[in-house]
Amino acid sequence: MSQIKNSSLGMPRHKPVYDLEERTFIFAKDVRLFVKTLKYSIANEEDSRQVIKSSGSVGANYREANEALSKKDFVMRIKICKKESHIEKTK
């Protein structure tokens, strides 16, 4: 974790490091590596395309959120990231 010195007290203060740009890139890369391990079938091919697009979209939308012009825009783009990363559980 990075440290920031509190100028009024001279004591170090810890600031959390989220590194989400790097983590979303690694996520997209890991998804692609996983897809390569799947057995070929028409269904797997179609599903693989969609999951690859979604995994890349998470990082792209996160970077867009960081460039948001307003708090409202930022929140909307973060919600899109969450939506793209959500995986439905089948019953």
N, C-alpha and C positions, 0 to 999 in steps of 0.2 A: 504494500500500500504506500501511496505517496504521503509525504508529510508536509504540512503547511505550518509555518511558525505564526503563532498568534502574537502580533506585534505588541499588544498591550500587556501581555503577561510573560512573553518570552518563552512560553511552553509550546512544544510541538503539538499539533492537532492533526489527527488522521482524517484523510478524505478518501472515501471509497473510490476505487478505480473500476469502471464498468467495462471498458474496452469492447463495447458491443459491435463496433465495425469489424474488428478482427474476429470476434466470435461468430458473427453472422456469415463472414466469409468462410471460416472453417466449417460451419454447419453446412453450407452449400457444397463445399468440397467433399465433406463426408457423405452427404446424400448421393452425390455422383459416384463415389467409390462403392457405396452400398448397392446402388442400382446395377453396377457392373457385376455383382455377385449373384444376381437373380437369374433363375432359369428362364430361357426364352419362351415366351408365349405371346400371343396377340394381346391378351389382357394385360400382361406385365408390361408390354411395350407401351401401351396407351397410358397406363397408370404411372409408369416411369417418367414419361414425358411431362405429365402434370406435376408430379412431385418435384421434379428437377426445376421446372418453371417457378413453382411456389417457393422452393428453398432459395433460389436466387432473388426472388422478389422481396423476401424478408430483408435482406441486406440493402437492396436498392432503395426500398421504402424507408429504412432506418436512416440512410444517408440523406434522403430527401427531407426527412423530419428534422434532421440537424440543420438544414438550410431553410427551415420554415420562416415565414415572414411574421407570423404572429403565434401566440400561444394556442389559439384555436386551431390553426393550421397544423401546428406540431402535434396536438392531441389527436387530430383526425388521422394524420399519417402514422402515428404510433399504433392507433387502433387497426389500421390496415396491416401493419406488421404483425400484430397479434393474430388477426384473422388469417393471414397467409401461413402463419406457423402452426395454426391449430390443426390437429389431426383428430378426425372423428373416430370414436371407438365404436366398433360394430358389436351388436349384441348377439 
